[in-house]
Amino acid sequence: MVAWVLRVLVVLGLLGSAWVHYDLYANEGFADIDTIGPLFLVNVIAGVAIALAVLLWHHWLPVLAAVGFGAVTLAAYLVSLTPGGLFGVHEQFVMQSEIWGVVTEAGCVVFGAALLFAQTRTRQAVRV
């Protein structure tokens, strides 16, 4: 039961991050930024694809991909907060979408790591 709840939370984090990036791309002008615009679309597609994999394939690999997705996306956002920015984009952590992005990406990392741990414990209990 715990693993199922964690799986749903990971999927919600992935889809939430994908939605935030789609909204910024489509409605906030990020489509017009040369490098960042296409990367946001990659993020949308990857978030949905990994969410489907986590939901449909109960294996450690898609969960690890979800953790990596959340960590890399969150790291890219943190770099964009620095004075140097990320590919010329300087964020300020003031928009509601930025807050939701951080929450969903952190959720991917935290709940994904917990799901990996739960899956490992379940496999070990079955072997004993």
MOPAC internal coordinates of N, CA, C and O (Angstrom, degrees):
PM7 1SCF
backbone

  N    0.0000 0     0.00 0     0.00 0    0    0    0
  C    1.4519 1     0.00 0     0.00 0    1    0    0
  C    1.5245 1   111.39 1     0.00 0    2    1    0
  O    1.2310 1   120.59 1   137.01 1    3    2    1
  N    1.3346 1   116.48 1   -42.99 1    3    2    1
  C    1.4669 1   120.38 1   179.73 1    5    3    2
  C    1.5268 1   110.27 1   -62.55 1    6    5    3
  O    1.2310 1   120.90 1   136.92 1    7    6    5
  N    1.3285 1   115.88 1   -43.08 1    7    6    5
  C    1.4672 1   119.57 1  -179.87 1    9    7    6
  C    1.5192 1   110.65 1   -62.54 1   10    9    7
  O    1.2310 1   120.07 1   142.57 1   11   10    9
  N    1.3121 1   117.46 1   -37.43 1   11   10    9
  C    1.4688 1   120.47 1   179.55 1   13   11   10
  C    1.5254 1   110.59 1   -65.16 1   14   13   11
  O    1.2310 1   120.07 1   135.48 1   15   14   13
  N    1.3213 1   117.47 1   -44.52 1   15   14   13
  C    1.4705 1   121.42 1   178.66 1   17   15   14
  C    1.5357 1   109.92 1   -62.39 1   18   17   15
  O    1.2310 1   120.43 1   135.24 1   19   18   17
  N    1.3318 1   116.78 1   -44.76 1   19   18   17
  C    1.4695 1   120.42 1   178.52 1   21   19   18
  C    1.5282 1   110.90 1   -61.89 1   22   21   19
  O    1.2310 1   120.33 1   139.69 1   23   22   21
  N    1.3256 1   116.98 1   -40.31 1   23   22   21
  C    1.4699 1   121.22 1   178.64 1   25   23   22
  C    1.5267 1   110.48 1   -60.68 1   26   25   23
  O    1.2310 1   120.36 1   135.89 1   27   26   25
  N    1.3270 1   116.92 1   -44.11 1   27   26   25
  C    1.4639 1   121.12 1   178.74 1   29   27   26
  C    1.5304 1   110.54 1   -64.15 1   30   29   27
  O    1.2310 1   120.06 1   138.91 1   31   30   29
  N    1.3238 1   117.48 1   -41.09 1   31   30   29
  C    1.4662 1   120.72 1   179.17 1   33   31   30
  C    1.5314 1   111.43 1   -64.97 1   34   33   31
  O    1.2310 1   120.24 1   141.73 1   35   34   33
  N    1.3251 1   117.15 1   -38.27 1   35   34   33
  C    1.4673 1   120.57 1   177.06 1   37   35   34
  C    1.5294 1   109.73 1   -64.76 1   38   37   35
  O    1.2310 1   120.46 1   134.97 1   39   38   37
  N    1.3181 1   116.73 1   -45.03 1   39   38   37
  C    1.4704 1   120.72 1   178.86 1   41   39   38
  C    1.5262 1   110.20 1   -61.64 1   42   41   39
  O    1.2310 1   119.82 1   136.88 1   43   42   41
  N    1.3162 1   117.94 1   -43.12 1   43   42   41
  C    1.4661 1   120.71 1   178.32 1   45   43   42
  C    1.5275 1   111.40 1   -63.60 1   46   45   43
  O    1.2310 1   120.13 1   141.70 1   47   46   45
  N    1.3227 1   117.36 1   -38.30 1   47   46   45
  C    1.4603 1   120.32 1   176.58 1   49   47   46
  C    1.5210 1   111.77 1   -63.80 1   50   49   47
  O    1.2310 1   120.44 1   136.40 1   51   50   49
  N    1.3124 1   116.77 1   -43.60 1   51   50   49
  C    1.4677 1   120.85 1   179.04 1   53   51   50
  C    1.5164 1   111.17 1   -63.57 1   54   53   51
  O    1.2310 1   120.64 1   132.45 1   55   54   53
  N    1.3308 1   116.38 1   -47.55 1   55   54   53
  C    1.4650 1   119.70 1  -179.43 1   57   55   54
  C    1.5291 1   111.49 1   -68.00 1   58   57   55
  O    1.2310 1   120.54 1   145.75 1   59   58   57
  N    1.3249 1   116.57 1   -34.25 1   59   58   57
  C    1.4701 1   119.81 1   176.72 1   61   59   58
  C    1.5172 1   111.80 1   -64.61 1   62   61   59
  O    1.2310 1   120.62 1   136.17 1   63   62   61
  N    1.3117 1   116.43 1   -43.83 1   63   62   61
  C    1.4636 1   120.14 1   177.89 1   65   63   62
  C    1.5241 1   110.58 1   -64.79 1   66   65   63
  O    1.2310 1   120.61 1   138.61 1   67   66   65
  N    1.3280 1   116.43 1   -41.39 1   67   66   65
  C    1.4679 1   119.83 1   178.02 1   69   67   66
  C    1.5233 1   110.38 1   -61.53 1   70   69   67
  O    1.2310 1   120.20 1   137.83 1   71   70   69
  N    1.3316 1   117.22 1   -42.17 1   71   70   69
  C    1.4614 1   120.58 1  -179.45 1   73   71   70
  C    1.5394 1   111.34 1   -65.68 1   74   73   71
  O    1.2310 1   120.22 1   137.21 1   75   74   73
  N    1.3184 1   117.18 1   -42.79 1   75   74   73
  C    1.4674 1   120.62 1   178.55 1   77   75   74
  C    1.5287 1   109.98 1   -58.63 1   78   77   75
  O    1.2310 1   120.39 1   134.62 1   79   78   77
  N    1.3242 1   116.86 1   -45.38 1   79   78   77
  C    1.4620 1   119.89 1  -178.86 1   81   79   78
  C    1.5219 1   112.00 1   -69.04 1   82   81   79
  O    1.2310 1   120.24 1   145.20 1   83   82   81
  N    1.3304 1   117.15 1   -34.80 1   83   82   81
  C    1.4670 1   119.37 1   175.92 1   85   83   82
  C    1.5236 1   110.37 1   -66.43 1   86   85   83
  O    1.2310 1   120.34 1   137.13 1   87   86   85
  N    1.3199 1   116.96 1   -42.87 1   87   86   85
  C    1.4614 1   120.86 1   179.99 1   89   87   86
  C    1.5289 1   110.99 1   -62.73 1   90   89   87
  O    1.2310 1   120.43 1   135.98 1   91   90   89
  N    1.3135 1   116.78 1   -44.02 1   91   90   89
  C    1.4652 1   119.63 1   178.36 1   93   91   90
  C    1.5270 1   110.77 1   -64.52 1   94   93   91
  O    1.2310 1   120.58 1   141.32 1   95   94   93
  N    1.3105 1   116.49 1   -38.68 1   95   94   93
  C    1.4649 1   121.20 1   179.23 1   97   95   94
  C    1.5283 1   110.43 1   -66.44 1   98   97   95
  O    1.2310 1   120.15 1   130.87 1   99   98   97
  N    1.3018 1   117.31 1   -49.13 1   99   98   97
  C    1.4618 1   121.37 1  -171.96 1  101   99   98
  C    1.5262 1   113.37 1   -81.77 1  102  101   99
  O    1.2310 1   119.87 1   146.53 1  103  102  101
  N    1.3276 1   117.85 1   -33.47 1  103  102  101
  C    1.4644 1   120.03 1  -169.97 1  105  103  102
  C    1.5212 1   115.96 1  -116.91 1  106  105  103
  O    1.2310 1   119.86 1   166.17 1  107  106  105
  N    1.3094 1   117.87 1   -13.83 1  107  106  105
  C    1.4624 1   119.88 1  -174.66 1  109  107  106
  C    1.5263 1   113.55 1  -114.54 1  110  109  107
  O    1.2310 1   119.69 1  -168.44 1  111  110  109
  N    1.3150 1   118.19 1    11.56 1  111  110  109
  C    1.4551 1   121.41 1   174.53 1  113  111  110
  C    1.5136 1   116.28 1    86.59 1  114  113  111
  O    1.2310 1   119.75 1  -174.77 1  115  114  113
  N    1.3270 1   118.08 1     5.23 1  115  114  113
  C    1.4591 1   119.73 1  -179.81 1  117  115  114
  C    1.5231 1   112.05 1   -70.61 1  118  117  115
  O    1.2310 1   120.08 1   161.98 1  119  118  117
  N    1.3248 1   117.44 1   -18.02 1  119  118  117
  C    1.4653 1   120.94 1   177.51 1  121  119  118
  C    1.5241 1   110.90 1   -64.50 1  122  121  119
  O    1.2310 1   120.19 1   155.85 1  123  122  121
  N    1.3154 1   117.23 1   -24.15 1  123  122  121
  C    1.4600 1   121.83 1  -177.36 1  125  123  122
  C    1.5260 1   113.33 1   -86.31 1  126  125  123
  O    1.2310 1   119.59 1   174.00 1  127  126  125
  N    1.3237 1   118.38 1    -6.00 1  127  126  125
  C    1.4589 1   121.34 1  -179.56 1  129  127  126
  C    1.5250 1   107.81 1   -90.59 1  130  129  127
  O    1.2310 1   120.89 1   -56.41 1  131  130  129
  N    1.3345 1   115.90 1   123.59 1  131  130  129
  C    1.4635 1   121.78 1  -170.23 1  133  131  130
  C    1.5226 1   114.81 1   -49.51 1  134  133  131
  O    1.2310 1   118.84 1   117.68 1  135  134  133
  N    1.2826 1   119.82 1   -62.32 1  135  134  133
  C    1.4619 1   121.29 1  -173.80 1  137  135  134
  C    1.5201 1   111.75 1   -85.65 1  138  137  135
  O    1.2310 1   120.28 1   140.13 1  139  138  137
  N    1.3117 1   117.08 1   -39.87 1  139  138  137
  C    1.4612 1   121.46 1  -174.92 1  141  139  138
  C    1.5261 1   111.73 1   -68.88 1  142  141  139
  O    1.2310 1   119.46 1   140.63 1  143  142  141
  N    1.3134 1   118.63 1   -39.37 1  143  142  141
  C    1.4666 1   121.54 1  -179.42 1  145  143  142
  C    1.5183 1   112.83 1   -54.52 1  146  145  143
  O    1.2310 1   119.48 1   124.10 1  147  146  145
  N    1.3489 1   118.59 1   -55.90 1  147  146  145
  C    1.4636 1   118.98 1   177.69 1  149  147  146
  C    1.5299 1   113.29 1   -61.83 1  150  149  147
  O    1.2310 1   119.86 1   145.35 1  151  150  149
  N    1.3342 1   117.87 1   -34.65 1  151  150  149
  C    1.4577 1   119.91 1   178.27 1  153  151  150
  C    1.5278 1   111.49 1   -65.63 1  154  153  151
  O    1.2310 1   120.35 1   146.04 1  155  154  153
  N    1.3304 1   116.94 1   -33.96 1  155  154  153
  C    1.4615 1   120.07 1   176.51 1  157  155  154
  C    1.5240 1   110.32 1   -65.09 1  158  157  155
  O    1.2310 1   120.19 1   140.49 1  159  158  157
  N    1.3302 1   117.25 1   -39.51 1  159  158  157
  C    1.4677 1   119.94 1   177.04 1  161  159  158
  C    1.5204 1   111.17 1   -65.79 1  162  161  159
  O    1.2310 1   120.24 1   140.80 1  163  162  161
  N    1.3304 1   117.15 1   -39.20 1  163  162  161
  C    1.4707 1   120.35 1   175.77 1  165  163  162
  C    1.5279 1   109.38 1   -60.67 1  166  165  163
  O    1.2310 1   120.40 1   138.75 1  167  166  165
  N    1.3212 1   116.84 1   -41.25 1  167  166  165
  C    1.4572 1   121.52 1   179.12 1  169  167  166
  C    1.5238 1   110.74 1   -61.63 1  170  169  167
  O    1.2310 1   120.27 1   137.90 1  171  170  169
  N    1.3316 1   117.10 1   -42.10 1  171  170  169
  C    1.4699 1   121.32 1   179.40 1  173  171  170
  C    1.5269 1   109.97 1   -61.27 1  174  173  171
  O    1.2310 1   120.71 1   129.48 1  175  174  173
  N    1.3221 1   116.24 1   -50.52 1  175  174  173
  C    1.4647 1   121.10 1  -177.21 1  177  175  174
  C    1.5336 1   110.66 1   -64.81 1  178  177  175
  O    1.2310 1   120.48 1   135.64 1  179  178  177
  N    1.3188 1   116.68 1   -44.36 1  179  178  177
  C    1.4695 1   120.35 1  -179.56 1  181  179  178
  C    1.5295 1   110.63 1   -64.59 1  182  181  179
  O    1.2310 1   119.92 1   138.24 1  183  182  181
  N    1.3211 1   117.76 1   -41.76 1  183  182  181
  C    1.4648 1   120.64 1   179.77 1  185  183  182
  C    1.5173 1   112.19 1   -60.10 1  186  185  183
  O    1.2310 1   120.66 1   135.44 1  187  186  185
  N    1.3357 1   116.35 1   -44.56 1  187  186  185
  C    1.4655 1   120.37 1   179.71 1  189  187  186
  C    1.5308 1   110.57 1   -67.99 1  190  189  187
  O    1.2310 1   120.17 1   136.32 1  191  190  189
  N    1.3326 1   117.29 1   -43.68 1  191  190  189
  C    1.4668 1   121.01 1  -179.00 1  193  191  190
  C    1.5276 1   111.41 1   -63.18 1  194  193  191
  O    1.2310 1   120.38 1   135.74 1  195  194  193
  N    1.3218 1   116.88 1   -44.26 1  195  194  193
  C    1.4652 1   119.74 1  -179.88 1  197  195  194
  C    1.5298 1   110.09 1   -68.35 1  198  197  195
  O    1.2310 1   120.31 1   142.87 1  199  198  197
  N    1.3324 1   117.02 1   -37.13 1  199  198  197
  C    1.4706 1   119.77 1   177.58 1  201  199  198
  C    1.5270 1   110.74 1   -60.57 1  202  201  199
  O    1.2310 1   120.25 1   136.25 1  203  202  201
  N    1.3192 1   117.12 1   -43.75 1  203  202  201
  C    1.4640 1   120.46 1   177.52 1  205  203  202
  C    1.5265 1   111.00 1   -62.88 1  206  205  203
  O    1.2310 1   120.77 1   139.01 1  207  206  205
  N    1.3243 1   116.14 1   -40.99 1  207  206  205
  C    1.4644 1   119.77 1   179.76 1  209  207  206
  C    1.5328 1   111.16 1   -64.96 1  210  209  207
  O    1.2310 1   120.14 1   137.17 1  211  210  209
  N    1.3242 1   117.34 1   -42.83 1  211  210  209
  C    1.4717 1   120.78 1   179.10 1  213  211  210
  C    1.5293 1   110.12 1   -63.53 1  214  213  211
  O    1.2310 1   120.79 1   141.21 1  215  214  213
  N    1.3121 1   116.10 1   -38.79 1  215  214  213
  C    1.4617 1   120.46 1  -177.90 1  217  215  214
  C    1.5266 1   112.69 1   -72.46 1  218  217  215
  O    1.2310 1   120.51 1   140.35 1  219  218  217
  N    1.3211 1   116.62 1   -39.65 1  219  218  217
  C    1.4638 1   120.48 1  -171.88 1  221  219  218
  C    1.5255 1   114.92 1   -96.88 1  222  221  219
  O    1.2310 1   119.98 1   154.44 1  223  222  221
  N    1.3357 1   117.65 1   -25.56 1  223  222  221
  C    1.4608 1   120.99 1  -176.46 1  225  223  222
  C    1.5200 1   108.29 1  -116.71 1  226  225  223
  O    1.2310 1   119.83 1   -77.15 1  227  226  225
  N    1.3006 1   117.94 1   102.85 1  227  226  225
  C    1.4616 1   122.50 1  -176.38 1  229  227  226
  C    1.5253 1   110.15 1   -82.89 1  230  229  227
  O    1.2310 1   121.85 1  -108.93 1  231  230  229
  N    1.3042 1   114.07 1    71.07 1  231  230  229
  C    1.4557 1   123.24 1  -178.48 1  233  231  230
  C    1.5204 1   106.80 1  -132.14 1  234  233  231
  O    1.2310 1   120.06 1   -18.44 1  235  234  233
  N    1.3112 1   117.49 1   161.56 1  235  234  233
  C    1.4624 1   120.64 1  -178.43 1  237  235  234
  C    1.5334 1   112.47 1   -71.94 1  238  237  235
  O    1.2310 1   119.31 1   155.47 1  239  238  237
  N    1.3258 1   118.92 1   -24.53 1  239  238  237
  C    1.4566 1   121.35 1  -173.83 1  241  239  238
  C    1.5363 1   113.82 1   -63.96 1  242  241  239
  O    1.2310 1   118.12 1   130.61 1  243  242  241
  N    1.3381 1   121.18 1   -49.39 1  243  242  241
  C    1.4645 1   118.60 1   177.67 1  245  243  242
  C    1.5273 1   113.07 1   -65.45 1  246  245  243
  O    1.2310 1   120.50 1   150.72 1  247  246  245
  N    1.3341 1   116.65 1   -29.28 1  247  246  245
  C    1.4656 1   119.40 1   177.74 1  249  247  246
  C    1.5280 1   109.66 1   -68.57 1  250  249  247
  O    1.2310 1   120.68 1   139.13 1  251  250  249
  N    1.3179 1   116.31 1   -40.87 1  251  250  249
  C    1.4626 1   120.27 1   175.62 1  253  251  250
  C    1.5315 1   110.47 1   -62.71 1  254  253  251
  O    1.2310 1   120.50 1   140.69 1  255  254  253
  N    1.3244 1   116.64 1   -39.31 1  255  254  253
  C    1.4670 1   120.42 1   176.21 1  257  255  254
  C    1.5288 1   110.95 1   -62.09 1  258  257  255
  O    1.2310 1   120.37 1   141.89 1  259  258  257
  N    1.3273 1   116.90 1   -38.11 1  259  258  257
  C    1.4717 1   120.69 1   178.07 1  261  259  258
  C    1.5220 1   111.16 1   -64.78 1  262  261  259
  O    1.2310 1   120.46 1   137.76 1  263  262  261
  N    1.3211 1   116.72 1   -42.24 1  263  262  261
  C    1.4692 1   120.78 1   177.57 1  265  263  262
  C    1.5277 1   109.48 1   -62.42 1  266  265  263
  O    1.2310 1   120.31 1   133.73 1  267  266  265
  N    1.3236 1   117.02 1   -46.27 1  267  266  265
  C    1.4633 1   121.05 1   178.49 1  269  267  266
  C    1.5119 1   112.17 1   -62.17 1  270  269  267
  O    1.2310 1   120.49 1   137.17 1  271  270  269
  N    1.3243 1   116.67 1   -42.83 1  271  270  269
  C    1.4647 1   121.97 1   177.89 1  273  271  270
  C    1.5265 1   110.61 1   -57.39 1  274  273  271
  O    1.2310 1   120.99 1   130.10 1  275  274  273
  N    1.3374 1   115.71 1   -49.90 1  275  274  273
  C    1.4602 1   119.84 1  -179.40 1  277  275  274
  C    1.5142 1   112.28 1   -63.46 1  278  277  275
  O    1.2310 1   120.35 1   137.37 1  279  278  277
  N    1.3371 1   116.93 1   -42.63 1  279  278  277
  C    1.4635 1   120.92 1  -178.14 1  281  279  278
  C    1.5233 1   111.74 1   -66.86 1  282  281  279
  O    1.2310 1   120.39 1   135.49 1  283  282  281
  N    1.3223 1   116.87 1   -44.51 1  283  282  281
  C    1.4746 1   120.27 1  -178.63 1  285  283  282
  C    1.5222 1   110.85 1   -68.51 1  286  285  283
  O    1.2310 1   120.29 1   138.17 1  287  286  285
  N    1.3228 1   117.05 1   -41.83 1  287  286  285
  C    1.4680 1   120.08 1   179.36 1  289  287  286
  C    1.5219 1   110.81 1   -65.21 1  290  289  287
  O    1.2310 1   120.68 1   138.04 1  291  290  289
  N    1.3242 1   116.31 1   -41.96 1  291  290  289
  C    1.4647 1   120.29 1   177.74 1  293  291  290
  C    1.5257 1   111.04 1   -65.60 1  294  293  291
  O    1.2310 1   120.09 1   139.18 1  295  294  293
  N    1.3230 1   117.44 1   -40.82 1  295  294  293
  C    1.4655 1   121.09 1   177.78 1  297  295  294
  C    1.5301 1   111.08 1   -62.80 1  298  297  295
  O    1.2310 1   120.25 1   138.60 1  299  298  297
  N    1.3232 1   117.13 1   -41.40 1  299  298  297
  C    1.4675 1   120.32 1   178.25 1  301  299  298
  C    1.5245 1   110.48 1   -62.46 1  302  301  299
  O    1.2310 1   120.52 1   139.46 1  303  302  301
  N    1.3252 1   116.62 1   -40.54 1  303  302  301
  C    1.4598 1   119.69 1   177.76 1  305  303  302
  C    1.5252 1   110.97 1   -64.46 1  306  305  303
  O    1.2310 1   120.23 1   137.40 1  307  306  305
  N    1.3218 1   117.16 1   -42.60 1  307  306  305
  C    1.4670 1   119.96 1   179.40 1  309  307  306
  C    1.5258 1   111.11 1   -63.23 1  310  309  307
  O    1.2310 1   120.07 1   143.10 1  311  310  309
  N    1.3265 1   117.48 1   -36.90 1  311  310  309
  C    1.4666 1   120.47 1   175.65 1  313  311  310
  C    1.5221 1   109.79 1   -63.91 1  314  313  311
  O    1.2310 1   120.11 1   142.85 1  315  314  313
  N    1.3317 1   117.39 1   -37.15 1  315  314  313
  C    1.4666 1   120.09 1  -179.47 1  317  315  314
  C    1.5278 1   112.27 1   -68.28 1  318  317  315
  O    1.2310 1   120.16 1   163.39 1  319  318  317
  N    1.3307 1   117.30 1   -16.61 1  319  318  317
  C    1.4679 1   121.25 1   176.74 1  321  319  318
  C    1.5264 1   112.69 1   -81.38 1  322  321  319
  O    1.2310 1   120.22 1   164.67 1  323  322  321
  N    1.3343 1   117.19 1   -15.33 1  323  322  321
  C    1.4595 1   120.74 1  -178.20 1  325  323  322
  C    1.5189 1   110.30 1   -75.04 1  326  325  323
  O    1.2310 1   120.07 1   -17.67 1  327  326  325
  N    1.3361 1   117.46 1   162.33 1  327  326  325
  C    1.4674 1   119.81 1   178.53 1  329  327  326
  C    1.5418 1   113.23 1   -58.24 1  330  329  327
  O    1.2310 1   120.06 1   147.79 1  331  330  329
  N    1.3219 1   117.49 1   -32.21 1  331  330  329
  C    1.4645 1   120.34 1   178.54 1  333  331  330
  C    1.5144 1   113.18 1   -74.95 1  334  333  331
  O    1.2310 1   120.52 1   155.98 1  335  334  333
  N    1.3302 1   116.62 1   -24.02 1  335  334  333
  C    1.4537 1   121.55 1   178.75 1  337  335  334
  C    1.5182 1   112.52 1    70.27 1  338  337  335
  O    1.2310 1   120.94 1     9.21 1  339  338  337
  N    1.3065 1   115.81 1  -170.79 1  339  338  337
  C    1.4581 1   123.62 1   179.18 1  341  339  338
  C    1.5192 1   107.79 1  -126.32 1  342  341  339
  O    1.2310 1   120.53 1   -69.72 1  343  342  341
  N    1.3245 1   116.60 1   110.28 1  343  342  341
  C    1.4657 1   122.88 1  -178.26 1  345  343  342
  C    1.5294 1   111.52 1    52.93 1  346  345  343
  O    1.2310 1   121.03 1  -140.85 1  347  346  345
  N    1.3192 1   115.64 1    39.15 1  347  346  345
  C    1.4550 1   120.53 1   176.87 1  349  347  346
  C    1.5211 1   115.03 1    86.10 1  350  349  347
  O    1.2310 1   119.48 1  -179.56 1  351  350  349
  N    1.3093 1   118.61 1     0.44 1  351  350  349
  C    1.4645 1   122.34 1   179.04 1  353  351  350
  C    1.5255 1   108.52 1  -100.19 1  354  353  351
  O    1.2310 1   120.96 1   -53.83 1  355  354  353
  N    1.3228 1   115.78 1   126.17 1  355  354  353
  C    1.4692 1   122.23 1  -179.74 1  357  355  354
  C    1.5281 1   107.96 1  -118.40 1  358  357  355
  O    1.2310 1   120.51 1   -73.69 1  359  358  357
  N    1.3051 1   116.63 1   106.31 1  359  358  357
  C    1.4665 1   121.38 1   179.12 1  361  359  358
  C    1.5215 1   110.32 1   -85.75 1  362  361  359
  O    1.2310 1   120.79 1   -17.65 1  363  362  361
  N    1.3501 1   116.10 1   162.35 1  363  362  361
  C    1.4545 1   120.39 1  -178.45 1  365  363  362
  C    1.5235 1   113.83 1  -129.54 1  366  365  363
  O    1.2310 1   119.38 1  -178.53 1  367  366  365
  N    1.3313 1   118.79 1     1.47 1  367  366  365
  C    1.4621 1   124.29 1  -179.84 1  369  367  366
  C    1.5243 1   111.06 1    56.66 1  370  369  367
  O    1.2310 1   120.91 1  -126.69 1  371  370  369
  N    1.3293 1   115.86 1    53.31 1  371  370  369
  C    1.4596 1   120.50 1   178.48 1  373  371  370
  C    1.5259 1   112.59 1  -123.19 1  374  373  371
  O    1.2310 1   119.85 1   159.33 1  375  374  373
  N    1.3326 1   117.90 1   -20.67 1  375  374  373
  C    1.4637 1   120.50 1  -178.04 1  377  375  374
  C    1.5228 1   110.18 1   -84.79 1  378  377  375
  O    1.2310 1   120.97 1   -30.93 1  379  378  377
  N    1.3265 1   115.74 1   149.07 1  379  378  377
  C    1.4625 1   120.53 1   178.10 1  381  379  378
  C    1.5297 1   110.89 1   -62.14 1  382  381  379
  O    1.2310 1   120.11 1   145.16 1  383  382  381
  N    1.3194 1   117.40 1   -34.84 1  383  382  381
  C    1.4628 1   120.37 1   179.68 1  385  383  382
  C    1.5307 1   111.17 1   -64.90 1  386  385  383
  O    1.2310 1   120.24 1   147.05 1  387  386  385
  N    1.3246 1   117.15 1   -32.95 1  387  386  385
  C    1.4658 1   119.90 1   177.69 1  389  387  386
  C    1.5314 1   110.50 1   -66.82 1  390  389  387
  O    1.2310 1   120.67 1   139.43 1  391  390  389
  N    1.3096 1   116.32 1   -40.57 1  391  390  389
  C    1.4624 1   120.54 1   178.93 1  393  391  390
  C    1.5293 1   109.78 1   -64.40 1  394  393  391
  O    1.2310 1   120.37 1   133.95 1  395  394  393
  N    1.3278 1   116.89 1   -46.05 1  395  394  393
  C    1.4656 1   120.55 1   178.46 1  397  395  394
  C    1.5230 1   111.26 1   -62.79 1  398  397  395
  O    1.2310 1   120.55 1   142.49 1  399  398  397
  N    1.3259 1   116.55 1   -37.51 1  399  398  397
  C    1.4576 1   119.81 1   177.79 1  401  399  398
  C    1.5149 1   111.43 1   -61.25 1  402  401  399
  O    1.2310 1   120.34 1   133.92 1  403  402  401
  N    1.3056 1   116.96 1   -46.08 1  403  402  401
  C    1.4662 1   120.87 1   179.59 1  405  403  402
  C    1.5328 1   110.36 1   -63.38 1  406  405  403
  O    1.2310 1   120.46 1   137.19 1  407  406  405
  N    1.3149 1   116.72 1   -42.81 1  407  406  405
  C    1.4697 1   120.57 1  -179.64 1  409  407  406
  C    1.5258 1   110.55 1   -63.28 1  410  409  407
  O    1.2310 1   119.81 1   133.09 1  411  410  409
  N    1.3246 1   117.96 1   -46.91 1  411  410  409
  C    1.4688 1   120.37 1  -177.19 1  413  411  410
  C    1.5275 1   111.41 1   -68.01 1  414  413  411
  O    1.2310 1   120.18 1   140.39 1  415  414  413
  N    1.3151 1   117.26 1   -39.61 1  415  414  413
  C    1.4714 1   120.25 1  -179.44 1  417  415  414
  C    1.5234 1   111.41 1   -70.74 1  418  417  415
  O    1.2310 1   120.42 1   140.93 1  419  418  417
  N    1.3241 1   116.80 1   -39.07 1  419  418  417
  C    1.4704 1   119.61 1   174.89 1  421  419  418
  C    1.5246 1   109.66 1   -64.41 1  422  421  419
  O    1.2310 1   120.24 1   143.63 1  423  422  421
  N    1.3310 1   117.14 1   -36.37 1  423  422  421
  C    1.4574 1   121.20 1   176.62 1  425  423  422
  C    1.5211 1   112.03 1   -62.03 1  426  425  423
  O    1.2310 1   120.68 1   139.60 1  427  426  425
  N    1.3310 1   116.30 1   -40.40 1  427  426  425
  C    1.4690 1   119.84 1   176.60 1  429  427  426
  C    1.5285 1   110.62 1   -58.10 1  430  429  427
  O    1.2310 1   120.69 1   136.75 1  431  430  429
  N    1.3160 1   116.28 1   -43.25 1  431  430  429
  C    1.4641 1   120.67 1  -177.54 1  433  431  430
  C    1.5296 1   110.79 1   -70.82 1  434  433  431
  O    1.2310 1   120.21 1   128.48 1  435  434  433
  N    1.3155 1   117.20 1   -51.52 1  435  434  433
  C    1.4674 1   121.24 1  -174.56 1  437  435  434
  C    1.5265 1   111.16 1   -67.97 1  438  437  435
  O    1.2310 1   120.31 1   128.23 1  439  438  437
  N    1.3293 1   117.01 1   -51.77 1  439  438  437
  C    1.4670 1   119.60 1  -177.67 1  441  439  438
  C    1.5280 1   111.21 1   -71.26 1  442  441  439
  O    1.2310 1   120.29 1   148.03 1  443  442  441
  N    1.3360 1   117.04 1   -31.97 1  443  442  441
  C    1.4586 1   119.94 1   176.40 1  445  443  442
  C    1.5188 1   111.56 1   -65.71 1  446  445  443
  O    1.2310 1   120.62 1   136.52 1  447  446  445
  N    1.3332 1   116.41 1   -43.48 1  447  446  445
  C    1.4708 1   119.64 1   177.64 1  449  447  446
  C    1.5247 1   110.34 1   -63.54 1  450  449  447
  O    1.2310 1   120.29 1   139.42 1  451  450  449
  N    1.3249 1   117.05 1   -40.58 1  451  450  449
  C    1.4698 1   120.31 1   178.01 1  453  451  450
  C    1.5270 1   110.88 1   -64.51 1  454  453  451
  O    1.2310 1   120.09 1   141.36 1  455  454  453
  N    1.3300 1   117.42 1   -38.64 1  455  454  453
  C    1.4633 1   120.45 1   178.42 1  457  455  454
  C    1.5231 1   111.18 1   -67.24 1  458  457  455
  O    1.2310 1   120.36 1   139.86 1  459  458  457
  N    1.3217 1   116.92 1   -40.14 1  459  458  457
  C    1.4658 1   119.51 1   175.88 1  461  459  458
  C    1.5290 1   110.44 1   -59.37 1  462  461  459
  O    1.2310 1   120.61 1   136.22 1  463  462  461
  N    1.3127 1   116.43 1   -43.78 1  463  462  461
  C    1.4636 1   121.29 1   178.39 1  465  463  462
  C    1.5282 1   111.10 1   -62.82 1  466  465  463
  O    1.2310 1   120.47 1   135.63 1  467  466  465
  N    1.3280 1   116.71 1   -44.37 1  467  466  465
  C    1.4648 1   120.97 1  -179.97 1  469  467  466
  C    1.5265 1   111.09 1   -64.32 1  470  469  467
  O    1.2310 1   120.34 1   139.44 1  471  470  469
  N    1.3263 1   116.96 1   -40.56 1  471  470  469
  C    1.4623 1   120.06 1   178.46 1  473  471  470
  C    1.5222 1   111.17 1   -65.19 1  474  473  471
  O    1.2310 1   120.39 1   140.27 1  475  474  473
  N    1.3165 1   116.86 1   -39.73 1  475  474  473
  C    1.4604 1   121.16 1   179.20 1  477  475  474
  C    1.5245 1   110.73 1   -64.61 1  478  477  475
  O    1.2310 1   120.64 1   136.91 1  479  478  477
  N    1.3110 1   116.39 1   -43.09 1  479  478  477
  C    1.4831 1   120.36 1   179.01 1  481  479  478
  C    1.5205 1   110.76 1   -64.78 1  482  481  479
  O    1.2310 1   120.11 1   141.53 1  483  482  481
  N    1.3254 1   117.39 1   -38.47 1  483  482  481
  C    1.4614 1   120.89 1   179.69 1  485  483  482
  C    1.5138 1   110.41 1   -65.30 1  486  485  483
  O    1.2310 1   120.26 1   135.99 1  487  486  485
  N    1.3252 1   117.11 1   -44.01 1  487  486  485
  C    1.4718 1   120.69 1   178.71 1  489  487  486
  C    1.5261 1   111.54 1   -63.43 1  490  489  487
  O    1.2310 1   120.24 1   140.60 1  491  490  489
  N    1.3276 1   117.14 1   -39.40 1  491  490  489
  C    1.4579 1   120.51 1   178.99 1  493  491  490
  C    1.5200 1   110.80 1   -68.12 1  494  493  491
  O    1.2310 1   119.71 1   142.95 1  495  494  493
  N    1.3229 1   118.16 1   -37.05 1  495  494  493
  C    1.4648 1   121.16 1   179.82 1  497  495  494
  C    1.5261 1   110.69 1   -67.81 1  498  497  495
  O    1.2310 1   120.26 1   145.27 1  499  498  497
  N    1.3284 1   117.11 1   -34.73 1  499  498  497
  C    1.4613 1   121.04 1   179.08 1  501  499  498
  C    1.5176 1   111.06 1   -68.61 1  502  501  499
  O    1.2310 1   119.96 1   144.32 1  503  502  501
  N    1.3300 1   117.68 1   -35.68 1  503  502  501
  C    1.4664 1   121.96 1  -179.19 1  505  503  502
  C    1.5270 1   113.26 1   -70.74 1  506  505  503
  O    1.2310 1   120.46 1   150.25 1  507  506  505
  N    1.3228 1   116.74 1   -29.75 1  507  506  505
  C    1.4700 1   120.24 1  -175.17 1  509  507  506
  C    1.4713 1   112.49 1   -74.65 1  510  509  507
  O    1.2310 1   120.10 1   180.00 1  511  510  509

